[in-house]
Amino acid sequence: MSKVDGSFKFSPISVNFLTEATKVLFAIMMLLFQARHQKVGEKSLLSISTFVEAARNNALLAVPALLYAINNYLKFIMQLYFNPATVKMLSNLKVLVIAVLLKIIMRRHFSIIQWEALALLLIGISVNQLRSLPEGTAALGLPVATGAYLYTLIFVTVPSLASVFNEYALKSQFETSIYLQNLFLYGYGAIFNFLGIIGTAILKGPSSFNILQGHSRATMLLIFNNAAQGILSSFFFKYADTILKKYSSTVATIFTGIASAALFGHTLTINFILGISIVFISMHQFFSPLSKVKDEPKNGSLEMIDSQNNQRSKDASFINMAAGANEDASHRVEPDEKAPLLPI
């Protein structure tokens, strides 16, 4: 909606900078509110020692902040090549990349059914991208230039890395207040975007340094919407996980498609309807209780999961208490099992 004649009359970097500045102000206000409601005897959140210690322990947040700064700029570039619904569908590709990164970086385990659900997600996105109208007619997407494929590749990998590093950084310092962690994350983001504004001013001249140039009521709404989205995402990363956050964003896809059709006249093709249906089936399959990873014994053999063998295990534990206790002790608690659920 903020585009004029198919392009942006404002600097996307300025929007991202103002978004990060808005999130910094929110983090400061919430930090002050949390500090006022601290219990007697707790270390003050506003003390210099607490701030310095937290800044040192959460220095890793600079990595996702830099990656987010790149990704947030790419979001505007992608809007020049694809319509909003297609951009949202392409962003779902991140789930597959995130799953691989979680397995490598955070040692997260996924069952075969969950990997199949992620593959089904990829199929759903591909169905959405297939042409449903004859060659030469306008389908759901706009004409795609060669550079769009490169932007799509970066658009998928960079935020995936950012999300995984963000979750790792937030959970590795779990005792630190989330508002204090957000203050560092958004502060780093504001710095990186401001450096981008300075770089743009050097390349295009001092006139481009005016961060409010070309802004409208639509861009103000965009800033507050993006700020709210970023703040909510931080709670997913710390108290839930990246996969749940990305899957939950697929729910927004159907609303994006409908709003895109209502506001801009974009056509909702049968491919989009089928694609989003497959995506929702994939989401249900991934989070189904039947798809959960079963714990493996230390000898590496697969655990029997049928009800008959479960009953045998209970009988064995009843007869031989020592064996049952030994079996319970052999359970390995994974890091993600310790993470609390997203608070309601």
ZISUL-V474472 format. One record per pair of residues at least 24 apart in sequence whose ideal C-beta (glycine too) atoms are under 10 Angstrom apart, sorted by sequence separation. I is the first residue (numbers start at 1). J is the second residue. D is the distance in whole Angstrom. If there is no record, write none. Layout:
BEGIN
i/j/d
I/J/D
I/J/D
END
This chain:
BEGIN
i/j/d
96/121/7
251/276/10
254/279/9
95/121/6
96/122/6
250/276/8
253/279/7
254/280/8
95/122/9
253/280/9
93/121/8
251/279/9
92/121/6
93/122/7
96/125/9
250/279/5
251/280/8
92/122/9
95/125/9
250/280/7
297/327/8
299/330/9
92/124/8
93/125/6
247/279/9
250/282/8
251/283/8
298/330/5
92/125/6
93/126/10
247/280/10
250/283/6
297/330/6
298/331/10
91/125/9
296/330/10
297/331/9
298/332/8
89/124/8
90/125/7
247/282/8
248/283/9
295/330/9
296/331/10
297/332/9
89/125/5
92/128/9
247/283/5
295/331/6
296/332/8
89/126/10
246/283/10
247/284/10
295/332/7
89/127/10
90/128/9
295/333/9
86/125/10
89/128/5
90/129/8
244/283/10
247/286/7
295/334/9
88/128/10
89/129/7
247/287/7
186/227/9
189/230/9
293/334/9
86/128/7
244/286/9
295/337/10
85/128/8
86/129/7
243/286/8
244/287/8
293/336/10
186/230/8
243/287/9
20/65/8
185/230/9
186/231/9
82/129/10
20/68/9
182/230/9
186/234/9
20/69/8
182/231/7
185/234/7
89/140/9
90/141/10
16/68/9
17/69/9
20/72/9
89/141/10
179/231/10
182/234/5
185/237/10
16/69/7
19/72/7
86/139/10
178/231/10
181/234/8
182/235/10
16/70/10
86/140/6
87/141/10
16/71/10
17/72/10
85/140/7
86/141/5
179/234/9
13/69/8
16/72/5
85/141/9
86/142/8
101/157/9
105/161/9
108/164/9
178/234/6
181/237/10
182/238/9
15/72/8
16/73/6
83/140/7
178/235/7
181/238/8
15/73/9
82/140/9
83/141/7
86/144/10
90/148/10
98/156/10
102/160/10
106/164/7
13/72/9
16/75/9
82/141/6
83/142/6
93/152/8
97/156/6
101/160/6
105/164/6
106/165/10
108/167/10
178/237/9
12/72/8
13/73/6
15/75/10
16/76/9
81/141/8
82/142/6
93/153/10
96/156/9
97/157/6
100/160/9
101/161/7
104/164/9
105/165/8
178/238/5
12/73/6
15/76/8
81/142/7
90/151/10
91/152/10
94/155/8
95/156/10
97/158/10
98/159/9
99/160/9
102/163/9
106/167/7
178/239/8
11/73/10
12/74/9
80/142/9
81/143/9
82/144/7
90/152/6
93/155/9
94/156/5
97/159/9
98/160/5
101/163/8
102/164/6
105/167/9
106/168/6
176/238/10
12/75/8
13/76/9
79/142/10
81/144/6
93/156/5
94/157/8
97/160/4
98/161/9
101/164/4
105/168/6
12/76/4
81/145/6
91/155/7
92/156/9
93/157/9
94/158/9
96/160/9
97/161/8
98/162/10
100/164/9
101/165/9
170/234/7
174/238/7
11/76/9
12/77/8
80/145/9
87/152/9
90/155/7
91/156/8
94/159/6
95/160/8
98/163/6
99/164/10
102/167/8
106/171/9
170/235/10
173/238/10
174/239/9
10/76/10
81/147/8
82/148/7
90/156/7
94/160/5
97/163/9
98/164/6
101/167/10
102/168/9
106/172/10
170/236/10
171/237/8
12/79/9
80/147/10
81/148/4
93/160/9
94/161/10
97/164/9
101/168/10
166/233/8
167/234/10
170/237/5
171/238/6
8/76/6
80/148/9
81/149/9
87/155/8
91/159/8
94/162/10
95/163/10
166/234/8
169/237/9
170/238/4
171/239/9
8/77/10
82/151/9
94/163/7
98/167/9
167/236/8
168/237/9
169/238/10
170/239/9
77/147/9
78/148/8
81/151/7
82/152/9
163/233/8
166/236/10
167/237/4
171/241/9
8/79/8
77/148/9
80/151/9
81/152/8
166/237/5
167/238/8
7/79/10
8/80/8
165/237/10
166/238/9
3/76/9
6/79/10
7/80/7
78/151/6
82/155/10
163/236/9
164/237/9
167/240/9
2/76/9
6/80/7
77/151/5
78/152/7
81/155/10
163/237/7
167/241/6
168/242/9
167/242/5
3/79/7
78/154/10
166/242/8
167/243/10
2/79/9
3/80/8
74/151/6
77/154/9
78/155/6
164/241/10
165/242/10
74/152/9
77/155/8
163/241/10
164/242/6
167/245/9
163/242/5
166/245/10
74/154/6
75/155/8
162/242/10
163/243/9
74/155/5
74/156/10
160/242/8
163/245/7
1/84/9
71/154/8
163/246/7
70/154/8
71/155/7
74/158/7
75/159/9
70/155/10
71/156/10
74/159/8
71/157/10
72/158/10
160/246/9
71/158/5
72/159/9
159/246/9
70/158/5
71/159/4
69/158/10
70/159/9
71/160/9
67/157/10
68/158/9
71/161/9
72/162/10
67/158/5
68/159/7
70/161/10
71/162/6
66/158/10
67/159/7
70/162/8
71/163/9
67/160/9
69/162/9
243/336/10
67/161/6
68/162/5
248/342/10
64/159/9
67/162/4
68/163/9
241/336/7
66/162/8
67/163/9
240/336/10
64/161/8
65/162/8
67/164/10
68/165/10
244/341/10
245/342/9
63/161/8
64/162/4
67/165/7
68/166/8
241/339/7
244/342/8
63/162/8
64/163/7
66/165/10
67/166/9
240/339/8
64/164/8
65/165/10
239/339/7
240/340/9
64/165/4
65/166/9
238/339/8
239/340/6
240/341/7
241/342/9
63/165/5
64/166/4
238/340/9
239/341/7
240/342/4
62/165/10
63/166/8
64/167/9
239/342/5
240/343/9
61/165/8
64/168/9
65/169/10
238/342/9
239/343/6
60/165/7
61/166/7
63/168/9
64/169/7
60/166/9
63/169/7
64/170/9
236/342/7
62/169/9
235/342/7
60/168/7
61/169/5
235/343/8
60/169/4
61/170/8
59/169/9
60/170/9
58/169/7
57/169/10
58/170/8
60/172/7
61/173/9
60/173/9
58/172/9
57/172/8
58/173/5
57/173/5
68/185/8
72/189/8
140/257/9
57/175/9
58/176/6
68/186/10
54/173/8
57/176/7
65/184/8
69/188/9
61/181/7
65/185/5
68/188/9
69/189/6
72/192/10
73/193/9
140/260/9
54/175/10
61/182/9
64/185/7
65/186/8
68/189/6
69/190/9
72/193/8
140/261/10
54/176/5
58/180/8
61/183/10
62/184/8
65/187/8
66/188/7
67/189/10
69/191/9
70/192/9
53/176/9
54/177/8
58/181/6
61/184/5
62/185/8
65/188/3
66/189/8
69/192/4
73/196/7
57/181/9
60/184/10
61/185/5
64/188/9
65/189/4
68/192/8
69/193/5
142/266/9
55/180/9
58/183/9
59/184/8
61/186/9
62/187/9
63/188/9
64/189/9
65/190/9
66/191/9
67/192/10
68/193/9
69/194/10
118/243/9
121/246/10
125/250/10
128/253/9
141/266/9
50/176/9
54/180/5
58/184/5
61/187/9
62/188/5
65/191/8
66/192/5
69/195/9
70/196/9
121/247/8
124/250/9
140/266/7
50/177/9
54/181/8
57/184/10
58/185/8
61/188/6
62/189/9
65/192/6
69/196/7
139/266/10
140/267/6
55/183/9
61/189/9
65/193/9
125/253/10
138/266/9
139/267/7
140/268/7
141/269/10
51/180/8
54/183/9
55/184/6
59/188/9
62/191/9
66/195/10
114/243/9
118/247/10
121/250/8
124/253/10
128/257/9
138/267/7
140/269/5
50/180/8
54/184/7
58/188/10
62/192/8
117/247/9
137/267/10
139/269/6
140/270/10
141/271/10
45/176/10
140/271/7
45/177/6
51/183/9
55/187/9
139/271/8
140/272/6
51/184/10
108/241/8
110/243/9
139/272/9
45/179/8
46/180/10
108/242/9
133/267/8
45/180/6
106/241/9
108/243/8
132/267/9
140/275/9
6/142/9
106/242/9
133/269/7
132/269/4
133/270/10
131/269/9
132/270/6
133/271/9
38/177/10
102/241/8
130/269/9
132/271/5
102/242/7
130/270/10
131/271/8
132/272/9
101/242/9
102/243/7
128/269/8
130/271/5
132/273/10
35/177/9
129/271/8
132/274/9
34/177/6
98/241/9
99/242/9
127/270/9
128/271/5
129/272/10
34/178/9
35/179/9
98/242/5
99/243/7
127/271/6
128/272/5
130/274/9
34/179/6
35/180/10
98/243/6
126/271/10
127/272/9
128/273/9
130/275/9
31/177/7
33/179/8
34/180/9
76/222/10
127/273/10
128/274/8
129/275/8
30/177/9
31/178/10
32/179/9
95/242/9
98/245/9
99/246/9
127/274/5
128/275/3
30/178/9
31/179/4
94/242/9
95/243/7
98/246/6
127/275/4
128/276/7
30/179/4
31/180/6
97/246/10
126/275/8
127/276/9
27/177/10
29/179/9
30/180/10
95/245/10
96/246/10
124/274/8
125/275/6
127/277/9
128/278/9
27/178/9
28/179/8
31/182/9
75/226/9
95/246/5
124/275/5
125/276/10
127/278/6
128/279/8
27/179/5
28/180/10
30/182/8
31/183/6
94/246/6
95/247/7
123/275/9
124/276/7
126/278/9
127/279/9
26/179/9
27/180/8
30/183/9
93/246/10
124/277/7
125/278/8
27/181/9
28/182/10
72/226/8
92/246/7
95/249/9
121/275/10
124/278/3
125/279/7
27/182/4
28/183/7
91/246/8
92/247/9
94/249/9
95/250/8
123/278/6
124/279/4
26/182/8
27/183/4
122/278/10
123/279/9
124/280/8
26/183/9
27/184/9
92/249/7
121/278/8
122/279/10
124/281/8
125/282/10
24/182/8
25/183/10
27/185/8
28/186/10
72/230/9
91/249/7
92/250/6
120/278/6
121/279/6
124/282/6
23/182/7
24/183/7
27/186/6
28/187/10
91/250/9
120/279/8
121/280/10
123/282/8
124/283/10
23/183/9
24/184/10
26/186/8
27/187/8
121/281/9
122/282/9
24/185/9
25/186/9
88/249/8
89/250/9
91/252/10
92/253/7
120/281/7
121/282/4
23/185/8
24/186/5
68/230/8
88/250/8
91/253/9
120/282/4
121/283/8
23/186/4
24/187/6
119/282/8
120/283/9
172/335/10
22/186/9
23/187/9
88/252/7
89/253/6
117/281/8
118/282/7
121/285/9
171/335/8
174/338/9
20/185/9
21/186/8
24/189/8
68/233/10
88/253/5
91/256/10
117/282/5
120/285/7
121/286/8
171/336/9
174/339/8
20/186/5
21/187/10
23/189/8
24/190/6
87/253/10
88/254/9
116/282/9
117/283/8
120/286/9
174/340/9
19/186/9
20/187/8
23/190/8
86/253/10
88/255/9
89/256/9
117/284/8
118/285/9
168/335/10
171/338/9
20/188/9
21/189/9
22/190/10
85/253/7
88/256/5
89/257/8
114/282/10
117/285/4
118/286/7
171/339/6
20/189/4
21/190/5
84/253/10
85/254/9
87/256/8
88/257/8
116/285/7
117/286/4
167/336/10
19/189/8
20/190/4
85/255/10
86/256/9
116/286/9
117/287/8
19/190/9
20/191/9
85/256/5
86/257/9
114/285/8
115/286/9
117/288/8
17/189/9
18/190/9
20/192/8
21/193/9
84/256/5
85/257/4
88/260/9
113/285/7
114/286/5
167/339/9
16/189/8
17/190/6
20/193/6
21/194/9
64/237/9
83/256/9
84/257/8
85/258/9
87/260/10
113/286/8
114/287/9
16/190/9
17/191/9
19/193/8
20/194/9
83/257/9
85/259/9
86/260/9
114/288/9
117/291/7
17/192/9
18/193/9
84/259/8
85/260/5
111/286/9
113/288/7
116/291/9
16/192/9
17/193/4
84/260/5
85/261/8
110/286/9
115/291/9
16/193/5
17/194/6
83/260/6
84/261/10
111/288/10
113/290/7
114/291/5
15/193/9
16/194/10
17/195/10
83/261/9
113/291/4
114/292/8
13/192/10
14/193/8
17/196/8
84/263/9
85/264/10
111/290/9
112/291/8
113/292/9
114/293/8
13/193/6
14/194/10
16/196/8
17/197/6
84/264/8
86/266/9
111/291/5
113/293/9
12/193/10
13/194/9
16/197/9
83/264/7
85/266/7
110/291/9
111/292/7
112/293/9
13/195/9
14/196/9
83/265/10
84/266/8
85/267/10
89/271/10
110/292/10
111/293/5
13/196/4
14/197/6
83/266/5
85/268/8
89/272/8
92/275/9
109/292/10
110/293/7
111/294/8
12/196/9
13/197/5
83/267/9
85/269/10
92/276/10
95/279/10
109/293/5
11/196/9
13/198/10
108/293/9
109/294/10
11/197/7
13/199/9
14/200/9
86/272/8
89/275/7
109/295/9
13/200/6
85/272/7
89/276/8
92/279/6
95/282/9
99/286/9
109/296/9
12/200/10
88/276/10
95/283/9
11/200/6
11/201/10
21/211/10
85/275/10
89/279/8
92/282/9
85/276/9
92/283/10
95/286/9
11/204/9
18/211/7
14/208/9
17/211/6
18/212/9
13/208/10
14/209/9
14/210/8
15/211/9
11/208/7
14/211/4
18/215/9
11/209/9
13/211/8
14/212/7
11/210/9
14/213/8
15/214/10
10/210/10
11/211/7
14/214/8
15/215/8
23/223/10
10/211/9
11/212/10
14/215/8
18/219/9
22/223/6
26/227/7
30/231/9
10/212/8
11/213/7
18/220/9
21/223/9
22/224/7
25/227/9
26/228/9
10/213/6
11/214/7
19/222/8
20/223/10
23/226/9
24/227/10
9/213/8
10/214/3
11/215/9
15/219/6
18/222/9
19/223/5
22/226/8
23/227/5
26/230/9
27/231/8
9/214/4
10/215/5
14/219/9
15/220/9
18/223/5
19/224/8
22/227/4
23/228/9
26/231/6
8/214/7
9/215/9
10/216/8
17/223/10
18/224/10
19/225/9
20/226/9
21/227/9
22/228/9
23/229/10
9/216/8
12/219/10
15/222/6
16/223/9
19/226/5
20/227/8
23/230/6
27/234/9
10/218/10
15/223/6
18/226/9
19/227/5
22/230/9
23/231/6
10/219/6
14/223/10
18/227/9
19/228/10
22/231/9
4/214/8
9/219/9
12/222/10
16/226/8
19/229/9
20/230/8
8/219/9
15/226/8
19/230/7
23/234/9
2/214/9
4/216/9
10/222/10
2/215/9
2/216/7
4/218/10
1/216/9
2/217/9
3/218/9
1/217/10
2/218/4
1/218/5
2/219/5
1/219/9
2/220/9
2/221/8
1/221/8
2/222/6
1/222/8
109/334/7
108/334/8
107/334/7
108/335/8
109/336/8
106/334/9
107/335/7
108/336/6
106/335/7
107/336/9
106/336/7
102/336/9
1/259/10
3/264/10
1/263/7
1/264/8
END
